[in-house]
Amino acid sequence: MKLYEKIRLLRKSKGVSQTFVSEKLNITVQAYSLKETGSRPIKTDELEAISEALGVSPSCFFDEKFNVKLNDNTA
């Protein structure tokens, strides 16, 4: 799984919007969306800000055992 896929999965699992993360990065939602789809690279300082916004360590994205369960809101 690619870095941008892990970021997207984790953001969704935590119920965090792209708007919230883009504001932490001080970029537009459109620019952030391009990063989250792999169309634009994610810089080291951006990864640190994304990690902070999601409440995780940047290293978690490089853990071989990375596993995220999406919230099931059907209950």
MDAnalysis code that builds the backbone (N, CA, C; Angstrom):
import MDAnalysis as mda
import numpy as np

u = mda.Universe.empty(225, n_residues=75, atom_resindex=np.repeat(np.arange(75), 3), trajectory=True)
u.add_TopologyAttr("name", ["N", "CA", "C"] * 75)
u.add_TopologyAttr("resid", np.arange(1, 76))
u.add_TopologyAttr("resname", ["MET", "LYS", "LEU", "TYR", "GLU", "LYS", "ILE", "ARG", "LEU", "LEU", "ARG", "LYS", "SER", "LYS", "GLY", "VAL", "SER", "GLN", "THR", "PHE", "VAL", "SER", "GLU", "LYS", "LEU", "ASN", "ILE", "THR", "VAL", "GLN", "ALA", "TYR", "SER", "LEU", "LYS", "GLU", "THR", "GLY", "SER", "ARG", "PRO", "ILE", "LYS", "THR", "ASP", "GLU", "LEU", "GLU", "ALA", "ILE", "SER", "GLU", "ALA", "LEU", "GLY", "VAL", "SER", "PRO", "SER", "CYS", "PHE", "PHE", "ASP", "GLU", "LYS", "PHE", "ASN", "VAL", "LYS", "LEU", "ASN", "ASP", "ASN", "THR", "ALA"])
u.atoms.positions = np.array([
    [0.857, -1.180, 0.000],
    [0.000, 0.000, 0.000],
    [0.898, 1.238, 0.000],
    [0.547, 2.178, -0.824],
    [1.316, 3.421, -0.959],
    [1.032, 4.365, 0.208],
    [1.970, 5.285, 0.442],
    [1.849, 6.250, 1.536],
    [0.541, 7.026, 1.451],
    [0.214, 7.543, 0.277],
    [-1.006, 8.352, 0.149],
    [-2.265, 7.531, 0.436],
    [-2.233, 6.240, 0.117],
    [-3.375, 5.367, 0.413],
    [-3.519, 5.164, 1.919],
    [-2.398, 5.014, 2.597],
    [-2.426, 4.855, 4.049],
    [-2.965, 6.109, 4.717],
    [-2.525, 7.260, 4.228],
    [-2.993, 8.536, 4.793],
    [-4.502, 8.661, 4.613],
    [-4.985, 8.382, 3.411],
    [-6.420, 8.490, 3.140],
    [-7.227, 7.541, 4.030],
    [-6.776, 6.290, 4.129],
    [-7.473, 5.312, 4.969],
    [-7.507, 5.738, 6.428],
    [-6.381, 6.198, 6.943],
    [-6.326, 6.605, 8.340],
    [-7.197, 7.829, 8.587],
    [-7.145, 8.795, 7.667],
    [-7.971, 10.006, 7.817],
    [-9.454, 9.628, 7.857],
    [-9.869, 8.770, 6.936],
    [-11.276, 8.356, 6.891],
    [-11.660, 7.573, 8.136],
    [-10.764, 6.708, 8.612],
    [-11.082, 5.889, 9.785],
    [-11.255, 6.752, 11.032],
    [-10.602, 7.896, 11.064],
    [-10.710, 8.809, 12.205],
    [-11.817, 9.835, 12.021],
    [-12.486, 9.808, 10.873],
    [-13.580, 10.742, 10.615],
    [-13.113, 12.177, 10.436],
    [-11.908, 12.341, 9.944],
    [-11.322, 13.676, 9.742],
    [-11.528, 14.082, 8.287],
    [-11.901, 15.330, 8.071],
    [-12.152, 15.808, 6.708],
    [-10.862, 16.242, 6.018],
    [-10.909, 16.246, 4.700],
    [-9.780, 16.778, 3.926],
    [-9.603, 18.261, 4.230],
    [-10.686, 18.959, 4.481],
    [-10.616, 20.381, 4.807],
    [-9.790, 20.605, 6.062],
    [-10.038, 19.810, 7.097],
    [-9.300, 19.938, 8.360],
    [-7.809, 19.745, 8.132],
    [-7.437, 18.692, 7.418],
    [-6.018, 18.407, 7.189],
    [-5.397, 19.476, 6.304],
    [-6.108, 19.901, 5.268],
    [-5.551, 20.921, 4.375],
    [-5.296, 22.229, 5.113],
    [-6.161, 22.553, 6.073],
    [-5.946, 23.763, 6.873],
    [-4.688, 23.646, 7.719],
    [-4.412, 22.458, 8.246],
    [-3.189, 22.226, 9.032],
    [-1.946, 22.363, 8.161],
    [-2.089, 22.042, 6.873],
    [-0.975, 22.149, 5.934],
    [-0.882, 23.537, 5.305],
    [-1.913, 24.341, 5.532],
    [-1.988, 25.672, 4.936],
    [-1.986, 25.611, 3.405],
    [-2.754, 24.640, 2.880],
    [-2.933, 24.509, 1.434],
    [-4.427, 24.354, 1.158],
    [-4.806, 24.468, -0.102],
    [-6.215, 24.323, -0.457],
    [-6.638, 22.848, -0.353],
    [-7.933, 22.637, -0.239],
    [-8.466, 21.274, -0.218],
    [-8.120, 20.574, -1.529],
    [-8.183, 21.310, -2.624],
    [-7.867, 20.724, -3.931],
    [-6.418, 20.239, -3.968],
    [-5.492, 21.045, -3.434],
    [-4.077, 20.657, -3.419],
    [-3.871, 19.433, -2.525],
    [-4.568, 19.417, -1.392],
    [-4.451, 18.263, -0.499],
    [-5.024, 17.011, -1.159],
    [-6.135, 17.149, -1.837],
    [-6.754, 16.019, -2.514],
    [-5.794, 15.388, -3.528],
    [-5.042, 16.217, -4.227],
    [-4.059, 15.706, -5.189],
    [-2.975, 14.889, -4.493],
    [-2.606, 15.293, -3.287],
    [-1.608, 14.551, -2.526],
    [-2.182, 13.213, -2.068],
    [-3.436, 13.230, -1.669],
    [-4.075, 12.033, -1.138],
    [-4.435, 11.029, -2.235],
    [-4.385, 11.455, -3.473],
    [-4.629, 10.528, -4.588],
    [-3.333, 10.131, -5.285],
    [-2.214, 10.652, -4.801],
    [-0.922, 10.294, -5.376],
    [-0.523, 11.127, -6.571],
    [-1.314, 12.149, -6.903],
    [-1.002, 12.997, -8.054],
    [0.091, 14.018, -7.756],
    [0.287, 14.316, -6.475],
    [1.320, 15.255, -6.039],
    [2.104, 14.609, -4.902],
    [3.421, 14.858, -4.842],
    [4.222, 14.249, -3.768],
    [3.906, 14.850, -2.402],
    [4.145, 14.074, -1.375],
    [3.975, 14.525, 0.007],
    [5.373, 14.768, 0.566],
    [5.647, 16.014, 0.942],
    [6.956, 16.377, 1.488],
    [7.042, 15.944, 2.948],
    [8.265, 15.850, 3.433],
    [8.495, 15.418, 4.809],
    [7.776, 16.297, 5.816],
    [7.862, 17.619, 5.647],
    [7.194, 18.523, 6.596],
    [5.676, 18.380, 6.506],
    [5.163, 18.065, 5.327],
    [3.727, 17.844, 5.174],
    [3.298, 16.556, 5.864],
    [4.126, 15.522, 5.752],
    [3.813, 14.262, 6.418],
    [3.767, 14.467, 7.932],
    [4.672, 15.275, 8.451],
    [4.674, 15.569, 9.883],
    [3.389, 16.291, 10.283],
    [2.951, 17.259, 9.486],
    [1.721, 18.005, 9.777],
    [0.491, 17.105, 9.650],
    [0.471, 16.256, 8.642],
    [-0.644, 15.315, 8.459],
    [-0.714, 14.372, 9.653],
    [0.440, 13.854, 10.064],
    [0.492, 12.948, 11.207],
    [-0.034, 13.624, 12.465],
    [0.372, 14.856, 12.671],
    [-0.093, 15.607, 13.842],
    [-1.606, 15.810, 13.782],
    [-2.108, 16.154, 12.601],
    [-3.554, 16.365, 12.440],
    [-4.340, 15.086, 12.709],
    [-3.735, 13.937, 12.406],
    [-4.412, 12.653, 12.588],
    [-4.075, 12.002, 13.928],
    [-3.186, 12.639, 14.699],
    [-2.858, 12.137, 16.024],
    [-2.019, 10.872, 16.033],
    [-1.124, 10.746, 15.044],
    [-0.250, 9.577, 14.972],
    [1.185, 10.019, 14.718],
    [2.097, 9.102, 14.893],
    [3.503, 9.352, 14.584],
    [3.713, 9.150, 13.075],
    [4.567, 9.962, 12.454],
    [4.841, 9.750, 11.025],
    [5.345, 8.336, 10.728],
    [6.029, 7.746, 11.686],
    [6.588, 6.414, 11.461],
    [5.507, 5.340, 11.285],
    [4.299, 5.596, 11.769],
    [3.244, 4.574, 11.650],
    [2.938, 4.255, 10.185],
    [3.156, 5.218, 9.294],
    [2.869, 4.994, 7.877],
    [3.881, 4.056, 7.215],
    [5.005, 3.821, 7.902],
    [6.052, 2.972, 7.347],
    [6.147, 1.631, 8.068],
    [5.231, 1.392, 8.999],
    [5.179, 0.132, 9.739],
    [4.651, -0.955, 8.803],
    [5.382, -2.059, 8.736],
    [4.955, -3.171, 7.876],
    [3.604, -3.736, 8.303],
    [3.252, -3.543, 9.559],
    [1.994, -4.077, 10.086],
    [0.889, -3.025, 10.065],
    [1.036, -1.999, 9.241],
    [0.031, -0.938, 9.156],
    [-1.322, -1.561, 8.838],
    [-2.305, -1.268, 9.678],
    [-3.639, -1.836, 9.494],
    [-4.655, -0.848, 10.046],
    [-5.624, -0.505, 9.256],
    [-6.660, 0.440, 9.661],
    [-8.016, -0.185, 9.389],
    [-8.904, -0.091, 10.378],
    [-10.280, -0.523, 10.171],
    [-11.131, 0.726, 10.033],
    [-11.939, 0.766, 8.994],
    [-12.839, 1.883, 8.811],
    [-14.007, 1.742, 9.764],
    [-14.469, 2.879, 10.260],
    [-15.635, 2.877, 11.158],
    [-16.858, 2.382, 10.397],
    [-17.642, 1.570, 11.043],
    [-18.886, 1.094, 10.461],
    [-20.012, 1.918, 11.064],
    [-20.549, 2.840, 10.302],
    [-21.577, 3.746, 10.803],
    [-22.985, 3.240, 10.521],
    [-23.151, 1.938, 10.325],
    [-24.476, 1.413, 10.001],
    [-25.276, 1.065, 11.249],
    [-24.656, 1.142, 12.426],
    [-25.350, 0.772, 13.665],
    [-26.343, 1.823, 14.090],
])
